[in-house]
């Protein structure tokens, strides 16, 4: 029998993290075609409606049902607008560890949404699922992703040299305007004890990343 995460939604002060729905397809396409997403991830470019439908109908659901992880669509509580996604992957049920990654829509950046969402998933994973380790890998020049890791209390464990292929804009259009470049990956980890006091410190600093309020 395959071990899987429960089919849940997680609520924070400003966000609802839930399974992807068909209605998310247009906003998901727009988010995944953003230049920062193209540069730092391996998503297809251009990202088409077919890619989005495959993500919503097949990839996201089977990630959970096959025990590999879980994918959350991150939405604004008040507007229901798609803010981004959080993906738990490479789940090891024996050592109770998983890797986390996250994408934020361009319109939602700078609001602390990524930090709030990732912190909520980490709290849920540690407290409810009894996991013991979360790992993050961020490209060396992706400072926005690194700031999220630092804000939630992650510890940098080292560098995987030349371990990632990012994309950068090119001057000519023969290759679609993008070319691959090799870069390092910074490895981060988060343990349950690393979260102690994180939400309180962020609230004191004027941040919004408080603890999740509930899940179902």
Long-range contacts (C-beta under 8 A, 24 or more apart in sequence): 2-65, 2-66, 2-67, 3-67, 3-93, 4-64, 4-65, 4-66, 4-67, 5-64, 5-69, 5-70, 5-88, 5-91, 5-129, 7-64, 8-124, 8-215, 8-216, 9-215, 9-216, 10-72, 10-120, 10-121, 10-124, 10-212, 10-214, 10-215, 11-77, 11-212, 11-213, 11-214, 11-215, 12-77, 12-116, 12-117, 12-120, 12-208, 12-209, 12-210, 12-211, 12-212, 12-213, 13-77, 13-116, 13-208, 13-210, 13-213, 14-76, 14-77, 14-78, 14-113, 14-116, 14-208, 15-74, 15-75, 15-76, 15-77, 15-83, 15-113, 15-116, 15-117, 15-120, 16-74, 16-75, 16-76, 16-77, 16-80, 17-72, 17-73, 17-74, 17-75, 17-86, 17-117, 17-120, 17-121, 18-72, 18-73, 18-75, 19-60, 19-61, 19-71, 19-72, 19-73, 20-55, 20-56, 20-60, 20-61, 20-71, 20-73, 20-85, 21-56, 21-73, 22-56, 22-57, 24-56, 24-73, 24-82, 25-49, 25-52, 25-53, 25-56, 27-81, 27-82, 27-105, 28-52, 28-55, 28-56, 28-73, 28-82, 30-105, 31-82, 31-84, 31-103, 31-105, 31-106, 32-103, 34-105, 34-106, 35-169, 36-106, 36-144, 37-103, 38-167, 38-178, 39-166, 39-167, 39-168, 40-139, 40-142, 40-145, 40-166, 40-167, 41-103, 42-165, 45-167, 45-176, 45-178, 63-87, 63-89, 67-91, 67-93, 69-98, 69-99, 72-117, 72-121, 74-104, 74-113, 74-117, 76-108, 81-108, 83-108, 83-113, 83-117, 84-108, 84-113, 84-114, 84-117, 86-117, 86-118, 86-121, 88-121, 88-125, 90-135, 95-132, 95-133, 96-129, 96-130, 96-131, 96-132, 96-133, 97-131, 97-132, 97-133, 97-134, 97-135, 98-125, 98-131, 98-133, 98-134, 98-135, 99-134, 99-135, 99-136, 99-137, 100-134, 100-135, 100-136, 101-136, 101-137, 102-145, 102-148, 109-144, 111-208, 112-207, 112-208, 112-209, 114-144, 114-148, 115-148, 115-151, 115-152, 115-202, 115-207, 115-209, 116-208, 116-209, 116-210, 118-148, 118-152, 119-152, 119-195, 119-198, 119-199, 119-202, 119-209, 119-211, 120-209, 120-211, 120-212, 122-152, 122-190, 122-195, 123-195, 123-199, 123-211, 123-212, 124-212, 124-215, 126-192, 126-195, 127-192, 128-215, 132-191, 132-192, 133-189, 133-190, 133-191, 134-189, 134-190, 134-191, 135-187, 135-188, 135-189, 135-190, 136-187, 136-188, 136-189, 136-190, 137-164, 137-185, 137-186, 137-187, 137-188, 138-185, 138-186, 138-188, 139-164, 139-166, 139-183, 139-184, 139-185, 139-186, 140-183, 140-184, 140-185, 140-186, 141-166, 141-183, 146-186, 149-188, 149-190, 151-198, 151-202, 151-207, 151-209, 152-190, 152-195, 152-198, 152-209, 153-190, 153-194, 153-195, 153-198, 154-188, 154-189, 154-190, 154-194, 155-188, 155-189, 155-190, 155-194, 156-186, 156-187, 156-188, 157-187, 157-188, 157-189, 158-186, 158-187, 159-184, 159-185, 159-186, 159-187, 160-184, 160-185, 160-186, 160-187
